[in-house]
Amino acid sequence: MNREALFCDGTGDYVCPAEPEINEKVVLRFRTAHNDVDEVKLHIGEQEYPMWKTRTNGEFDFYEIEYQLGEDILRYCFEIKQGAEICFYSRYGITGKKENYYDFIISPGFKTPEWAKGAVMYQIFVDRFYNGDPTNDVEDNEYIYIGAPSRKVKDWNQAPEAMDIRNFYGGDLQGVLDKLDYLQDLGVEVIYFNPLFVSPSNHKYDIQDYDYIDPHYGKIVVDDGEVLPAGAKDNIHATKYQQRTGDIRNLEASNQLFIKLVEEMHKRGMRVILDGVFNHCGSFNKWMDRERIYEPQPDYPKGAYVSKESPYNSFFLFHDARNELWPYNGTYDGWWGHDTLPKLDYEDSPQLEQYIMDIGRKWVSPPYNVDGWRLDVAADLGFSNEYNHIFWKRFRKEVKDANPDAIILAEHYGDPQDWLQGDEWDSVMNYDAFMEPLTWFLTGMEKHSDEYRPDLCGNADNFVGAMRHFMASMLTPSLQVAMNELSNHDHSRFLTRTNHKAGRVAQLGTEAAEKDVNKAILREAVIMQMTWIGAPTIYYGDEAGLCGFTDPDNRRTFPWGNEDKELQAFHKEVIRIHKEEKPLKKGSIKLLASDENLLAYGRFEADEQIVVVVNNSDELRTVTVPVWYAGVEMEGRMKRLIYSYENGYTTEYDEYIVQDGEIVLNMGSHSAIVLKPAEALRLMP
């Protein structure tokens, strides 16, 4: 039996329809080499069903069976026999016995938005992207946060300081509007924003008001207050900040600017994902008001910290609720013990749960029309795992009811299976099944740059095993929209990881993040990112050569005027290929070859194929790749779409011979190539 020819997955070529409804009939297919096996059976639990050979296409036979779905999740695998030889096929691939953990899964009625499948996303940390409106900049001494005043950084190119949370460079939504041409030209289809709601920090994961865009990112139309007087210890007299973030005219003007931004993006065919931080809020939040921002403002009810009679008291868990501890009861529960991040107490407050459901609906509905949510620390929400699932099941229903085409992506470390059964999240930020295995294979570095593991650098077995295992945690519709990042605001920049320097900016300094980096390895990573299954997500500035250790150093400003133009042009070309080649959006993926520092894989859909080969070693090597396993014809030619090598890249046309289903390539050091079958020459009559 030719085991390498065996193939099946959850794409539309093997499950038809690919996202079936409840009680719909579905056709399941399985591929073998031509005339190579005696029998293929479908296994569902203890039941076995014989499959029928329905067609032959080139070197392959296809077996089919029609199955009637109900309401419940369907789990299945395949048994293949040739003579006395028997094997099983699941999401892990070929196994000698049934492995129920890796069963294929169909969740009837579960679908992910079509626009998000394989979409090119771009993450913007707004304060560091572009300053389009200097009049809304945070000012020196505008308020105090964590014991010190806010500060406006005057030098755009200055590296972030160690305590960066209250330092602002001035990036805003007008800046994003100003740069939409750039993003569109790059090929971006979706922008994922780090949090935009009112908040005292530059990262805004400590939300002050979920109903409004922060005027420091939006529009300040009323600005009569004063910054803090010298020596102030609290924010009771921070009248400028109180007005900027509390005056309804500033808040409404900021929401209007956001509406304008979304409309402009939609006109260009671009989508918008907001960051939803619902596990905790901030100590500045109007419900808590630990910082006494709203206490002097008559239009706002008293916060739970200020008054026990606050309408928001049940939103938080106070460990000591004796009357005499108010006003200013600081015994509330903080996320991971941080009093600046009050944990939201949903279990004790149906009113809070309803409020956040309304927020979830509000921003995906007119007039805002956002296209989805990314959920911060989503598995931490609530005080029990049971409630967590109850919440997200309801959140999905509410959001999808308001906007059926909205996506719900969660931040999650570890196995997400419990939340990816079709009734909670659509997918995740893909750490386990993308960022981490790819980083270990190409750089040997941990994703924070905290550790260098030479034994994992170039270790194809580790990469393949990790990918097989963790990709099996996701249904195919979830895999197709998973956020595949190389870098983000929580980890070191990928380009910095290529220098193998383990540590953080506090020990190594900012310059060390830029020393001895290898752009050829970054280009390998980008080619894999743009050709792997999922939604390739660029962290702002990666395409321009930005470096940085883990946060806050990874939050450097976009280097306008100092961009790496060649790297930008390279990103543009690979994005173009990703968008033009149909198999790269929703096609199947199959490993074709692997060895130390070498990977080759195919993406294929219907009669179209793409083959990718990566040589991560620092030596020239000759590589033989059996491309016929990806559906490429046994004899013919393949053309090069892009080739990246040690000193650059090329998109010049070149061809390679396919003989006996194999292709032989000379791969330079730290190189990657993308190929597709060349069109057959038409002979003139």
Steps between C-alpha positions, in 0.01 A plus 500: 500500500631843409434665834626843392225516238227459764332831576194664646421819691206727579519725193230522234674239284450234768190621687217622281355741594803611704286668769182293510185606683322302771315199351669544161640213296874514451730320255828381653792418269832321540801485264728204426756423230340356183404130528707478818260388775234234542262683729432832672258519793355791692509455879249689716530385859460121489323509163674420171373601156654385169593782259470486122762586244326770297771647280863495395692821445856461373693284745222491762178318573228670703261315728169651614214449738192710572410546865195654663596750770287576803546772759796343678868526416618226263835332577649262245814343357587260218626144482701400192578138404729341245531126543608440859619860540265729695543861611283783625484861387398793725586866541844391620556305180578128477496288816520129567193501723201725556589820684168650609666822617588584140165415341377728227220720635203666335289733714168539313402864461850632581650731243761773506469818290598445140684834485730395786620172348863557410452878532814714527475674837704786643526575871527865605611615844353844443721724714808384306367497144460861380409834657236653274357753748741662748212686672383182674841398638523407867683783680769497765340479848151458355436235767675256732510125441682246718667769706635728227367754247421444133765611253499603136806363320634774273734283289303258281810285449584463869492139623238420765612535861486212749188645668322587181133469599435876544727631223328604177637559151176636357386237253124520438213405271556801275848358451351170386268688263801685361682171434218296347653544155821344629316207658286442194806510275670245725202270446341509846142367513425526874623730776505365853529787749640464848237651735354837397262572787559769761796399716793664684774277357657486156407130466140557618445157653374685810178638359334804653184516285387227256249727329743747345819525297771675702505870395882485510461264202193677368394863523525758778255785432474637856828552684468755780643307796842520662782253536590395853664754729857425609517247782151356444461148634163407347270589211228690685632821339591347161233717338649486150495120501157491664355720229683338212384149593170583674340781300234347276592737217853359479374145531236538228745679268747213544236239420409699189862499384509125551183462291672700225810278519297178474297638210816597316651157560185325383502709183846359432386142567681487834360362825538604866549287814480659845671378817251402770638503854213352700678295770604813689473875465727778631520684831399815305180328382183701562348196674785485755656851499795405719684798352209740574472627142121497502435586865507880435288466181124538573393316184642168624372272781749427777739211438508185711828607663351835602160389630342178620172627352659516154279339231817313396582345838401150388737526198796429730591255774586685822682272743394722790159662452453655846323837474774686683753424224321744267568748357811374322484127564809347343433136590366405156635204308761589236604283206821323607491723809539829304288773658519693171316211330178432697362156413141516376256292710247369249370215714355743755372758252255417218500878439875490418458198274224678311708818473791317337264310269362837394857622440572190293197574284541877491833518320417238233171678423420827319629767505837347603478179293817340630576158350591311813663468840835379623449393862772573755590218748166344409543177699551700822160672493279421799589318819425148374557300184130414493393863494769588246342265245148625582617858436674433169212290368267793565751753365522308173121494464468872575779609264399269214137606540604865462745431217506141362818581305699614806799295614584405859873434558640429846839545656583160647812314607468124514238262366192695379287196412241555771413841354524394134208260477301734277295685761749743661806646325562485126874459547808619689820699476697202378791453740507121533436411137701776336708764681678269742586200274607735220717709733672195650567351155632814332679669793524260795368787712215512749238755392600755766871455410538361853680184392709363213464128425752388233346151514169638370647729233453319170337205678245397237370206706410731786333746260298234320395326822392827663307615195324166457400484865390860551331546162287199600361713786309712248215432262588588141282818493692614810840418348416700189442821698762448777715809553846385386750749641878517506504787753254699709478743792567226758812337355833594347514605137570203272795678334662538842457127566724428201803631695478224766552749782309371802380764743300817534565865434569576868807273494609524137403855396305619197790485253551128562157431349627626162846338503583188299145457371447289188244637256524185288349299790222759536426463129480120542253558783287741297484256207383228738255740668347595165477140375387314816135437580345792692484879495854644476521791746776761477591695814538865393860580402618140455476563128720808540778324694399597853687319778441470873518269798178412681275776632541788532784487244277329241281813501743731324357758263455427132820624330342741251778633277742230616321191373684202355365553149618163370324318783183697433515415130557133588194495728294659226602229251431209736165649602411536131582132443296401805198690371530387137551127553171330585642203701663741748163621630308178570702218344628182659850481644730198487860448605704380201850472648685579821853470625729696726448869410279399207126511443294454185121509491217531251179704503235374259136552416307344212753496212733773626820442696768703677826350628722668759855397587705650785872447561579644843863385502798722418609263222401448137309175466344296224144402589271241342130561564222251407256766377252244362370444854360853477321416174765631259516294179772234477669663200513869423642826621459729797555874497652709773279768657760629747840391629657650810866440575779626727544839334154580366218358296380474143170462318664451159352218297671164521389142435580161650444154352262254666611145427338187646301726729812657651677830471868561576603841629827665593412703809738768623567565867202638694278484195135440423320448172135500392410300188193416296446282193579681175223513243551242224620652174219510244622374161379702203279297266 
